[in-house]
Amino acid sequence: MGNGSASVLGRTPAAGERAAILRQLDRMLQHPVFKNSKRCTSLLSHLVRQALDHPEAHIKERTLGVEVFGRDPGYDTALDPVVRMTANEIRKRIGQYYHNHESDPELELRIELPAGTYTPEFRFGPQEPGHEALPDASLASAEGDGVAAAVLSPSRQHFLRRYRNTILIASAAVVLLAVGFAWLRPPSMYVHFWTPIVASPNRVLICIGTAYPPGTPQYQNLAKLNGIDPNSLPVAANEAALPPRPELPASDATAMSTVVGVLAQYKKAYEVRSDEETSLADLRAGPVILIGIFDNEWTRKLTASLRFRLVDDWNARTLTVKDAERPLRKDWVLGMDQNYKDLKSDFAIVSRYSDNVTGTAVLEIAGMRSQGTAAAAEFVSNPAYLNALKGAGARCRGNIQLVLEVPVVNGITGQPHVIATHCW
């Protein structure tokens, strides 16, 4: 967060710090990134003021649901994840705010909401009002009492002058030792996972699929390509009259927004294109994030040779996770026509690998249903999920595939978890 930053946590902030934090909160809430979302502004404001007024308190999800969103005290947080979803949205908007803000982020007080917690962090830049710089180390009292050398006794001034170089060398050695330990400590799995995507000097292309409603010529042509008589498919009367325009499922849009939040945190430039608008030359220009598969032809093509892949069988009306090393397994299957509210679980695949066709790093985020795609995007964007990988996943430092199972309750997805891993 910049050199000289200071975090205010677990204690009552000083008056100057509190005033600076509230000023920064007001700046953020008035910014267009937050201003148009009542849920985000309400929750962020509540969390910041709670942290300032009750720094030792542990903020619970259910309490926030009651106090901020007016839920009944006995409501089921698993069935109504409004707090978790809004907190995730706040984290993305914070990343966008500091990425787009005109001022130097190194000099601006930062309000952050780390993943896995509802307790905000406040970090002061070196010139932010309310944050006082530490005294120069060469003038500080040897006893750490903050008294300048000019008021020390002559004998102590002589000692400091005589051994100043030794003290400075020792201090430098301590700093180098600390840096050495930092280098020896391996980066987290989250960092390893995203580095091939964000380390490239080129922009990231987000390629997202487009779907056509049943009853449109494009949908009927797709049925014919799969050997299906389009007249045998159920089509609602209003759907038959729809114009042939592409649609972007809301959950796919949520997935895209989630990964954009990660790119914003890394200050990484990106471009969004539909699969219909994307050429092979576009894919070769830089790292690629593929969102969705059944409505994204580039995901189908680029991931066809991977061990785990999602397959749709129009004749059997099923969606399946295929395992090239265990082709006979049939336990990762969903029906195409199942109502999402009737499902108990969804499945998704996350693949991050170096592609032989494009010569670039590719990240695939695809669910059997679009809600599964959104859950997979949440998984790769949350450091707690990736850093909690065990076994082969935790040791993987090259290409990686993860098969995720996502619990579903009344049409709402829960926390995804890994059920299969492949590294190469």
N, C-alpha and C positions, 0 to 999 in steps of 0.2 A: 504493500500500500504506500510505498515511498519511504525513503530514509527519514528518520526522525519522527515517524508516526507513533502515536501513543494510544493505547486502547483503554476505554473506560468500561470496566466490567466488575461486578461484585462489590461495588462501593458507591456511596452517594457522591455524585459529581460536585465539584465546586461551582459556585454561582456563575463564574465566567464560562465554564464548560457547559453547564446546563443551558445558558442563554445561546451559546453558539450552536448547540445541538438542535434546539428548537428553531433557530433561524434556518439551519440547513434543512430540517424537516419541512418547514414551510416552503422553502425553495423547491424541494423535490415534489411536494404535493401540488404545487402550482404549475409544474412542468407538464407539457402535453402527454408525456409518457405515463404519468399517474393521473392527471386531472380528469381524464375521461373514464376512469374506473372507480366507481363509488366503493366497491368491495375492497379494492387494494388500498385506497386512501384511508378507509376506515380502519382496516386491520393494521396497517403500518403505523398510523398515528397512535392507535391504542397500544401497540407493542412498545413503541419508543417511550411513551409517557409512563407505561408500567415499569419499564427498565429504569427510568429516571427516579420514579417515586418509590419503587420497591425493588432495589437492585439485588436483594438476596432471594427474592421470590422465584419459585419454579413455575413457569407459565404452562398450563395444561391445555390441550386441544379442546376438551369438552368445555372448559371454562370460557375459552375464547368464542366457541360456538354460541354460548348463552349470552355473554356480555356484548359481543360485537354483532352477531348475526341474529340474535333474538330467538335462538333455538330453545326448545323445552329442555330443562335440566336433565331429563332422563333420555335424551335422544341418542340414537346409535351412530357413533362416529364412523363405523364401517360402512353403513348404508348412506350416510350423508357426509362425505369428505369435504365439505365446503371450506373448512379451515386449511386443510392440507393443500387443496387445489389453489386457494387464494395465496397461501404462503409461497408456493412454487411460482405463481405468476408474479408475485412481488420480487422474488429473486431475479427473474428474467428482466423485469422492468428496471430494477436497480442497475443491472449490467448495462442495459440500453441507456439509462440516464447518464452514467459516468462515461460511457463510450461516446455519447453524442454531445455532452456538455461542452460549452465553449471555453470555460475556464480551465486552467491547468489542473488536472486531477491530483497532482502531487501537492498542490497548495490548498486543496479544498477538503474540508471535513467530510469524511465518508461515513455514511450510515449503511450498515450491511446486515443481512440476515443469513447467517451460515446455514447450510443444509443440515437437516436433522435436528434443528432447534427452533424455538420461537423467541429466543432471547437475542435481541439485536446487539451488534457491536458498533462502537463509535471510534473512528480513527482520525486523529488530528494531523493535518499537514503542518509543517514547521512554521508557517506564517498565519495560521488560523487564530483569530482572537480567542482568548481563553486558554490557549496552550502556550506555556512559557518554556523557552528553550533552556536546556540544562547549561550550567556554567561551564566554561572552557576547562578541560581536564587539567591543563598545565597550570591553571591558577587555583584549582580547588584545594582545599585543605587536605592534608594527608590523612586526617581523621574523618573525612567525609562530612564535616559540619557546614560546608558551604561558605566558609570564610575565605576571602580573597587573600592572595599571597602578600599583598601590600600591607595588611594589618597583622601579619604573623611576626613573631619575634625575629630579630636579626639572625639568630642561630638557625632557625628553621628556614628562613629565606636563603641562607648560605647553603644549607643541605639540599634544598630543591634545585638551586642553580648548579651545584656540583654534580648532582646525580640525575639531572633532568634527562640527559641522553639515555642513561640506563633505564630510567622509568619509561621513556617513550619506546625504547626497543622492547622492553618487557611487555608493554601494552600491545605493541604490534604483534609480538609473538602470540599473545593470547587471542588476538583477532584472527591471525592466520590459523591457529589451532582450531578455533571454532569453525572457520570456513572449511578446514580440512575434514572435520567431523560431518559437516553438512554435505560435502562431496561424497564422503564414504557411505552416508546413509542413502540407500537406493530410493529413487523416486517412487511415488505411489503408483498403484495400478491405474488410477484415474489419469495421471499425467502420461504414463506409457501409452494408454489407450488413445488419447487425443493428440499426442505429439505428431504422428504422421499426417494428421489433417491440418493442424494449425501451424506447424513449423515451416511449411512450404511458403516461399515468397509470393506465390501466385494466389489469386482469389479462389475461394471455395465455391463450387457449383452445387447448389441444392436442386436436385432433379426430383420433381414430385409428379405422381401419376394423375391422370384425369379420367373420370368415369362418365359414362353416358347413361341416362335413365332408361329403364326398360320401355320398349315401345318406339325408341328412336331408331333410325336406319343403322347407326353405328353399332348399337347394341344387337340388332338383328344380324348384322354382318359378323359380329364376334361369335354369335351362336352358330352360324353356318360354318365358320372356320373350325369350330369344335365338333362338327357333325351333328348339330342339334337343329331340329325344325323349330324356328322362332315362333311359329304359330302354336306350338305345344307349351310354350312358357306362359305362366299366368301374368297378365298385364292389367293393371287397373285402368278404368276408363279415362281418368284424368291424365295418367301417364302416357296413354296412346296419343294424346293431343299435344304433348310437350314438344317444343322445337328441338332440333338436334344440336344442343349446346352441351359442352363439357361441364361437369360439376366437380367441385373439390370437397370431399367429405370433411365435416367439421373436425373429426378426430385426426385426420391427416394434417389439417391446418394447425391443430394443437401440437402435433408432433413437430411440424416445421418451426413453430414459434419456440418450442422448447430448445431445439438445437441452435436456433438463432441466438438464444440467450447465452449459450456456451460460447459461441463465436464472438459475441459482443464482449464477454469477459476477457477473451484473449485479444480483443481489438482486431479481429480478423475480418477482412473484407469478404463479402460473399455476393452471389447472384442466384436468383431463383428462376427456374425455368420448368415448364411442363415437359413431360417425356416427348410429346409431339413436336415441341420446338427445339429439342436438343439433338445435336449431331455428334458423331464420333469425334470430330475436331473439337467440339466444346468439351467433351469428356476428357480429352487429352491435354487440355489447357491448364489443369490444376487438380487438386483433390476434389473428390465427388462424394456427396451424401445423397444416397438413394432412399426415398421415402415411399413405402408401399411397394407391392409387387403385382397383385392381380390386375391393377389398373396402371402399372408402370412397366412398359415394354423393356426399358433399359435395365431394370432390376432383373427381369426374367433372363435377358441375354447375358449380362455380366456375371450372374451368380449361378448359371446353369451347371457349371462344372464343380461347384463347391460340394462338400460332403453333405451338409444340411441345406435343404431348400424346400420352399413351400410350393405345393402342386395343387391345381384345381382340376377335378374330374367332373366335367359337365354331364357325362352320361350317368355316373353314380351320384351326382349332385353332392360331392364331398370336397373338403379342403383338408390337405394332409401335410404333415412335416415328414419329408422323405429323408432317410438316412442311407447314404450310399454304401456304408459299411455293414448295415443291417437292413437290407432291402425288404425283408419279410415282416418287419415290425409294423403293427397297425393300431397302436394305442394313442397316437397323436393325430386324431381325426375329428373334424367337426362337419356337420351337415350344412350345406350352402343355404338352405331355406329355414334354418332354425332361427327363431326369434331370439335376439340377444338377451332379453330379459329371462329367457328360459335356460340359458347356458349356466354351467357351473364354473367353467374355466375357458380361457382363450389361450392361444399359443402365438409366439412370435420368435423371429430369428434376428439376431444382431451379428453382423459380420464386419470385421475391419481387417482389410488385407491389401496387399500390393497387387494390382491387377495386371496380368500379362498383356491384355489387349490394349488398354489405355496407357499403361506405363505410369499410372498415378495411384495414389492411395485412395481406396474406396471404403465408405462406411455404408452398410446396408441396414436399414431400420424398417422391418416389415412384419406385420401381424397377419394372422389368418383373417381377422376382421379389422376394420379401421381402428376400433377401440384398442385392439392389441398393439397396433402400430404406435398409438399414443403412449401406451404403457411402456413399450420398448424404448421410446425416445426419453421418457422419464428415467428409465433405468440407466442409460448411458450418460445422462446429464447430471446424475446425482453421485457425487464422489463417494458417499457412504455405501452405495450399492456396489460400485466397481471395486472399491478398496476392501470389501468384505468377501470377495471371491476366494475360494479355497481350492486346494488341490492343484490340478493342472492349470486352471484359470489364473490362480495367483502367481504361478511361475511363468506364465506365458509372456514372452517379450517379443514375439514376432506376430504373424497373422493369427487371428483368433475368430472363432465362431461360438456363439452362445445360443442355446435354445431356451426360451423362457416360457414358463407357465404362469398365466395371469388369472388369479381367482376372480370370479364374477358373481356379484350378488345383486339381484334385481336390476341387471343391466349396467351396474357400476363396477368398474375394475378396481381391484385391490392392489396390493404391493406385489410386483412381479418377482419371481425367484428362478434361479438357474436350475435346469434339469439335465442339461448335457453341455459339454464343452469340447471343442476341438482346436488344437494349436498346431501350426506348422511353420 
